[in-house]
Amino acid sequence: MLQNNPLDLLRQARTRYSQGELASLLEVDVRTIRRWEVRDNNPPPYLADAIRQRILPLVSVEPTKNYHFTFIDLFAGIGGIRLGFEAHGGHCVFTSEWNTFAQKTYLANFPQDDAHLLAGDITAVDAEDIPDHDLLLAGFPCQPFSIAGVSKKNALGRPHGFECTTQGTLFFDVARIIATKRPKAFLLENVKNLLSHDKGNTFRVILQTLRDELGYDVHYKVIDGQRFVPQHRERIIIVGFREKTGFSWDDLKLPAEGPRLSSILHPQDGSEVAEEPYTTGSKATINSKYTLTPKLWAYLQAYAEKHRAAGNGFGFGLVNGESVTRTLSARYYKDGSAILVSQDSHKQPRRLTPRECARLMGFPDNFNIRVSDTQSYQQLGQAAVVPVIKAVAGIMNPHIMMMVSANTHGEANVS
């Protein structure tokens, strides 16, 4: 059940809304919200009812009843991996994401019910407390493993296992949850460089952990997102099954050619409804703040010329409607130089708007963006390409369903 303590409910509401948004919804001054939060004044008892009546109904949802399988979403970011599996009938039963800004975007798009509250730091969560699930999803960070302790234990003839090998990394938390909950399958997503990270040691330890220590049938593949979106973005997808299945990457049918940038750009002709602050007016014209200043544009051109003269390829990436862009990075908010959209000859180029970046990652237009441009660029630059995950989920789904069905029939026979 939801807490009755008004301060607890206020804290829960603040994971979804800013102080200003809450003040407007509760019809109080922003300073009042601030005083409640820092305990200058104790929140009045009526606040609990006010939050339940005015705030929680905006984000609460009926629990999904017609789902095919359950999954947990670790290192969830803003939910790109989740979207891909929900499209195939999956139902999320647990989420973990530590970044408070990413939490805000996630909760704006995936409201939590009483039985499914978003956890922050996964390292502080006991694996036994995580609900049972059919599938584990994780976009974990890439970190090196220390093998010094392993070598010493080998010399002493002592067993080590993944608890020693991966301790201190966030992959350890993925492994310990798999070891404890034994899901039927998992999907892990990471940067392509995971293959070569730490001279290949990182990936070797991951495969050894998943295959030898945990006993899963593991398959991996590097997929370029440009087959689905107009962006060159290579990511490694690692999938595993608790038992041998007929899974094969040959079943993944990639489009022969992906779309071009024009498919995600604001048309600016009135055919799209304005979405402030990105676009304004009857023609939904792009806000001028996304156009580079003459000073910044001059600097970027001089910087690119300097590196061209030195014989390397550093510089801005100028694109048009027929282009496929470079990889959108979390640093795009700095100056946007990796992807600059050409405009009329008398104008400086412009950055993509956050909505265009969301489209570049394959997020639908109803995906709610409630954070600043800086946070939006960072979050989208770290997200998974949704249609890539959806395609992989599509070829995993028959095997997951077969295992779910076998488990259900087994339980029925036992009873």
Backbone hydrogen bonds, N-H to C=O, Kabsch-Sander energy under -0.5 kcal/mol:
donor,donor_aa,acceptor,acceptor_aa,energy
9,L,5,N,-2.1
10,L,6,P,-2.1
11,R,7,L,-2.3
12,Q,8,D,-2.0
13,A,9,L,-2.4
14,R,10,L,-2.0
15,T,11,R,-0.7
15,T,12,Q,-1.0
16,R,13,A,-1.6
17,Y,13,A,-2.0
22,L,18,S,-2.4
23,A,19,Q,-2.5
24,S,20,G,-2.0
25,L,21,E,-2.2
26,L,22,L,-2.7
27,E,23,A,-0.8
28,V,23,A,-2.3
32,T,29,D,-0.7
33,I,29,D,-1.5
34,R,30,V,-2.2
35,R,31,R,-2.4
36,W,32,T,-2.1
37,E,33,I,-2.2
38,V,34,R,-2.1
39,R,36,W,-0.7
40,D,35,R,-1.9
41,N,35,R,-1.2
47,L,44,P,-1.9
48,A,45,P,-1.1
49,D,45,P,-0.6
50,A,46,Y,-2.3
51,I,47,L,-2.8
52,R,48,A,-2.1
53,Q,49,D,-2.5
54,R,50,A,-2.7
55,I,51,I,-2.2
56,L,51,I,-2.4
58,L,55,I,-1.5
59,V,55,I,-0.5
59,V,56,L,-1.4
60,S,56,L,-2.2
67,Y,65,K,-1.2
68,H,89,G,-3.1
69,F,89,G,-1.2
71,F,91,H,-2.0
72,I,135,L,-1.8
73,D,94,F,-2.8
74,L,72,I,-0.6
74,L,137,L,-2.9
75,F,96,S,-0.5
76,A,96,S,-2.3
79,G,76,A,-2.4
83,L,79,G,-2.2
84,G,80,G,-1.3
85,F,81,I,-1.4
86,E,82,R,-2.6
87,A,83,L,-1.5
88,H,85,F,-1.2
89,G,86,E,-1.8
90,G,85,F,-1.9
91,H,69,F,-2.1
93,V,71,F,-2.6
94,F,71,F,-0.7
96,S,73,D,-2.4
97,E,119,A,-2.2
103,Q,99,N,-2.3
104,K,100,T,-1.6
105,T,101,F,-1.7
106,Y,102,A,-2.8
107,L,103,Q,-3.1
108,A,104,K,-1.4
109,N,105,T,-0.9
109,N,106,Y,-1.0
110,F,106,Y,-2.5
116,H,113,D,-1.8
119,A,95,T,-2.8
122,I,120,G,-0.6
124,A,121,D,-1.4
125,V,122,I,-1.5
126,D,124,A,-0.5
129,D,126,D,-1.8
130,I,127,A,-1.2
134,D,70,T,-0.8
135,L,70,T,-1.4
136,L,185,A,-1.9
137,L,72,I,-2.1
138,A,187,L,-2.0
139,G,74,L,-1.3
143,Q,141,P,-0.6
147,I,145,F,-0.5
151,S,147,I,-2.3
152,K,148,A,-2.0
153,K,149,G,-2.1
154,N,150,V,-2.4
155,A,151,S,-2.1
156,L,152,K,-1.5
157,G,154,N,-1.1
158,R,153,K,-2.7
164,C,160,H,-0.7
164,C,161,G,-1.1
165,T,161,G,-2.1
166,T,162,F,-2.7
169,T,166,T,-1.9
172,F,166,T,-0.5
172,F,169,T,-0.6
173,D,169,T,-0.5
174,V,170,L,-1.1
175,A,171,F,-2.6
176,R,172,F,-2.9
177,I,173,D,-1.6
178,I,174,V,-2.3
179,A,175,A,-2.7
180,T,176,R,-1.8
181,K,177,I,-3.1
182,R,178,I,-2.2
184,K,134,D,-0.8
185,A,134,D,-1.6
186,F,240,G,-2.0
187,L,136,L,-2.4
188,L,238,I,-3.0
189,E,138,A,-2.1
190,N,236,I,-2.0
192,K,234,E,-1.0
194,L,191,V,-1.9
195,L,192,K,-1.9
196,S,193,N,-0.7
197,H,193,N,-1.6
199,K,196,S,-1.1
200,G,197,H,-1.0
201,N,198,D,-1.9
202,T,197,H,-1.2
204,R,200,G,-1.9
205,V,201,N,-2.5
206,I,202,T,-2.0
207,L,203,F,-2.6
208,Q,204,R,-2.5
209,T,205,V,-2.6
210,L,206,I,-2.6
211,R,207,L,-2.9
212,D,207,L,-0.5
212,D,208,Q,-1.5
213,E,208,Q,-1.9
214,L,209,T,-2.3
216,Y,210,L,-2.6
217,D,241,F,-3.0
218,V,216,Y,-0.8
219,H,239,V,-3.0
221,K,237,I,-1.9
223,I,221,K,-0.5
223,I,235,R,-2.8
225,G,223,I,-0.6
225,G,233,R,-3.0
227,R,224,D,-1.6
228,F,225,G,-2.5
229,V,225,G,-2.4
231,Q,229,V,-2.2
232,H,325,T,-2.7
233,R,231,Q,-0.9
235,R,223,I,-2.1
236,I,190,N,-2.1
237,I,221,K,-2.8
238,I,188,L,-3.0
238,I,236,I,-0.5
239,V,219,H,-3.1
239,V,237,I,-0.5
240,G,186,F,-1.9
241,F,217,D,-1.8
242,R,184,K,-2.7
251,D,248,S,-1.7
252,L,249,W,-1.9
253,K,251,D,-0.9
254,L,252,L,-0.9
261,L,323,S,-2.2
262,S,321,G,-2.7
263,S,260,R,-2.2
264,I,261,L,-2.3
265,L,261,L,-0.9
270,G,283,K,-1.4
278,Y,275,E,-1.4
279,T,275,E,-1.9
280,T,285,T,-2.6
284,A,281,G,-1.4
285,T,280,T,-2.5
287,N,278,Y,-2.8
290,Y,287,N,-1.8
291,T,288,S,-1.7
292,L,349,P,-2.5
297,W,293,T,-2.6
298,A,294,P,-2.2
299,Y,295,K,-2.0
300,L,296,L,-2.6
301,Q,297,W,-2.0
302,A,298,A,-2.2
303,Y,299,Y,-2.5
304,A,300,L,-2.2
305,E,301,Q,-2.2
306,K,302,A,-2.1
307,H,303,Y,-1.8
308,R,304,A,-2.2
309,A,305,E,-2.3
310,A,306,K,-1.1
311,G,308,R,-1.2
312,N,307,H,-2.4
317,G,337,S,-3.0
318,L,316,F,-0.6
319,V,340,L,-3.2
323,S,320,N,-2.0
325,T,230,P,-2.3
329,S,327,T,-0.5
332,Y,329,S,-1.6
334,K,331,R,-2.1
336,G,332,Y,-1.0
339,I,336,G,-1.1
340,L,317,G,-3.1
341,V,350,R,-3.0
342,S,319,V,-3.0
342,S,340,L,-0.5
347,K,344,D,-2.5
350,R,341,V,-2.0
351,R,290,Y,-2.9
357,C,353,T,-2.3
358,A,354,P,-2.4
359,R,355,R,-2.1
360,L,356,E,-2.3
361,M,357,C,-1.2
362,G,359,R,-1.5
363,F,358,A,-2.7
367,F,364,P,-1.9
370,R,368,N,-0.6
376,S,372,S,-2.7
377,Y,373,D,-2.9
378,Q,374,T,-1.9
379,Q,375,Q,-2.7
380,L,376,S,-2.8
381,G,377,Y,-2.2
382,Q,378,Q,-0.7
382,Q,379,Q,-0.6
383,A,380,L,-0.9
386,V,361,M,-2.2
386,V,384,A,-0.8
388,V,385,V,-0.8
389,I,385,V,-1.9
390,K,386,V,-2.6
391,A,387,P,-1.9
392,V,388,V,-2.2
393,A,389,I,-3.0
394,G,390,K,-1.7
395,I,391,A,-1.1
396,M,392,V,-1.6
397,N,393,A,-2.4
399,H,396,M,-0.8
400,I,396,M,-2.2
401,M,397,N,-2.9
402,M,398,P,-1.8
403,M,399,H,-1.8
404,V,400,I,-2.6
405,S,401,M,-2.8
406,A,402,M,-2.3
407,N,403,M,-2.1
408,T,404,V,-2.4
409,H,405,S,-2.5
410,G,406,A,-2.0
411,E,407,N,-2.2
412,A,408,T,-2.0
413,N,409,H,-2.2
414,V,410,G,-2.0
415,S,411,E,-2.1
